[in-house]
Amino acid sequence: MAIEIKMPALSPTMTTGTLAKWLVGEGDRVNSGDVIAEIETDKATMEVESVDDGVMAKIFVDAGTENVAVGAVIAVLAEDGETASDVAKAGLQEPSSPVPVTSVAAEAKERAEPAPVTAAPVKAVPAPKTKSSDKPRIFASPLARRIAADRNIALEGITGSGPYGRILRRDVESAATAPIAQTTAALAGATQQGDSYLVANSQMRKAIASRLQDSKQQAPHFYLTVDCVIDNLLEARKSLNAKAAEGIKISVNDMIIRAAAMALIAVPEANASWEGENTRLFRHADIAMAVAIDGGLITPIVWAAEQKGLAALSQVTTDLAARARDGKLAANEYTGGSFTISNLGMFGVREFAAVINPPHGGILAVGAGEQRPIVIDGNLAVATVMSVTLSADHRAVDGAVGARWLQAFKGFVENPVTMLL
């Protein structure tokens, strides 16, 4: 009999998702490893792959359907020799209602494990020839596919710049097409006052908006800013990279993460989270780093960052950032943590204050290092200065604690050799 494919739980907290797109149709042959659908969660847009070969017999949930409960049957695969009509005759019809969200959430909480991404493996079955089965598989990110579809761009003619030739957003946007030119011309020629158009908010965009609004409304933010002279740090980085093994390139951000982790261990009261009746104090510096991705933001976590040397940090952060942009992070790689770092220095931003990423007790906003005049022993000098601002939740972190943490952080940054002790 046919095998049910259910809405997967792509993170421990996921209870519903948006079935953004089907990449196969009814009657199409599905090979092991093929991406069959794209699902939007509150964190990211994820690709769902088939675990075996088979034939898509029936699709129950249309592309673009929102709030599909985890565990709801979204499609079925036919077993060897079966067809879609066989499935219907067997009595496997579209479910009258999805699995209740509350029951799914309770089950997920009890198991503390995400549901499997796809149904049980099915045997390979011969399928009738279809146009889609004759086409070679195209590797592209979910956002690249969506942009291409919206702008009527054929992915077949695009060369991907991502890993293994994967087509990314920038590849699609750089493709010169007539529809794009026509759209641009139409917008440029609009003269009607107040002319505008709507862009549907993704599940991720809605979740980001909700979390940040809750953070500003519920967490009493306070802000502390210090200037760090980073000439010694830049020299230390240059020396370390000159002696590092091949393939290792330590960034300024890696050294900032290391300094923040050491400061959290030195001032453990700052490594805290407010939980109503209790305040949670973390034993390790589990630092989330903000990574901008297509359509939103995600914060992959460097677990126990204080236990990692700079070379190890460089490898971890490079890997996490790359997989975050490709939507390949596992749920436990972006869920949890104790503290956040948001670095906009590479964009030339001098100073800013970030919104706390709940349930973390603090977030450090890092600006650009730039040449500024400073006074040393009464004499005017020029140094490379980086402004950083700590946003802290006053319920969990007192002002004096935040000030001591910043003092410790500044000490590690300005005297980088102390990070290695």
Sequence and secondary structure as in RCSB ss.txt:
>XXXX:A:sequence
MAIEIKMPALSPTMTTGTLAKWLVGEGDRVNSGDVIAEIETDKATMEVESVDDGVMAKIFVDAGTENVAVGAVIA
VLAEDGETASDVAKAGLQEPSSPVPVTSVAAEAKERAEPAPVTAAPVKAVPAPKTKSSDKPRIFASPLARRIAAD
RNIALEGITGSGPYGRILRRDVESAATAPIAQTTAALAGATQQGDSYLVANSQMRKAIASRLQDSKQQAPHFYLT
VDCVIDNLLEARKSLNAKAAEGIKISVNDMIIRAAAMALIAVPEANASWEGENTRLFRHADIAMAVAIDGGLITP
IVWAAEQKGLAALSQVTTDLAARARDGKLAANEYTGGSFTISNLGMFGVREFAAVINPPHGGILAVGAGEQRPIV
IDGNLAVATVMSVTLSADHRAVDGAVGARWLQAFKGFVENPVTMLL
>XXXX:A:secstr
  EEEE    STT  EEEEEEESS TT EE TT EEEEEE SS EEEEE SS EEEEEE S TTEEEEETT EEE
EEE TT  HHHHHHTT    SS   HHHHHHHHHHH S   SS            HHHHS    B HHHHHHHHH
TT  GGG    SGGG B HHHHHHS  HHHHHHHHHHHT  STT        HHHHHHHHHHHHHHHHS EEEEE
EEEE HHHHHHHHHHHHHS TT    HHHHHHHHHHHHHHHSGGGSEEE SS EEE SS  EEE EEETTEEE  
EETTGGGS HHHHHHHHHHHHHHHHTT   GGGTS  SEEEEE GGGT         TT SEEEEEEEEEEEEEE
ETTEEEEEEEEEEEEEEETTTS HHHHHHHHHHHHHHHHSGGGGG 
